């Protein structure tokens, strides 16, 4: 399985963008998504399928807000 990064709006429990990547932006980073600039305000990590070595993958959950 591939490592992923999921982007969540601060007010939402559901990702609005997901990418296959092992890059994990840090708090304060600016990211352009769909022509809009977002600021990273938090992140967490998950190990998906931890009990299956063939499927095991890392997921970074990034919380963002629109940069004003």
C-alpha positions in Angstrom: 0.0 0.0 0.0 1.1 3.6 -0.7 1.6 6.3 1.9 -0.9 9.0 1.7 -1.6 12.6 2.9 -5.2 13.6 3.5 -6.2 17.3 3.8 -9.1 18.3 6.1 -10.7 21.7 6.4 -10.5 22.8 10.1 -14.3 22.6 10.4 -14.7 19.2 8.7 -14.3 15.5 9.6 -13.9 14.5 6.0 -10.9 15.0 3.6 -11.3 17.2 0.6 -8.1 16.2 -1.0 -5.9 13.0 -0.8 -2.5 12.4 -2.4 -0.2 9.5 -2.6 2.9 10.8 -0.9 5.2 10.3 2.1 5.8 14.1 2.4 4.2 15.5 5.5 3.8 19.3 5.7 4.3 20.9 9.1 2.3 23.4 11.0 2.6 26.9 9.4 3.4 25.6 5.9 1.4 27.0 3.0 -0.1 24.7 0.4 -1.9 25.5 -2.9 -4.9 23.2 -3.5 -7.4 23.8 -6.3 -6.1 27.4 -6.8 -6.5 28.4 -3.2 -3.7 28.9 -0.6 -4.2 27.0 2.6 -2.3 27.2 5.9 -1.5 24.0 7.8 -2.8 24.3 11.4 -2.2 20.7 12.6 -1.5 17.2 11.6 -1.7 13.6 12.9 -0.5 10.3 11.7 -2.1 6.8 11.3 -0.7 3.4 10.4 -3.3 1.8 8.2 -3.6 -2.0 8.1 -1.0 -2.3 10.9 -1.6 -6.0 11.3 -0.9 -6.8 7.6 2.8 -6.3 6.5 1.7 -6.5 2.8 -0.8 -3.7 3.1 0.7 -1.6 5.9 1.0 2.1 5.1 1.5 5.5 6.8 -1.2 8.2 6.5 -0.7 11.8 7.4 -3.9 13.7 8.3 -3.3 17.5 7.7 -5.7 20.1 9.0 -5.8 23.3 7.0 -7.6 26.7 6.9 -7.8 29.2 4.1 -5.0 31.7 4.2 -6.3 35.2 4.6 
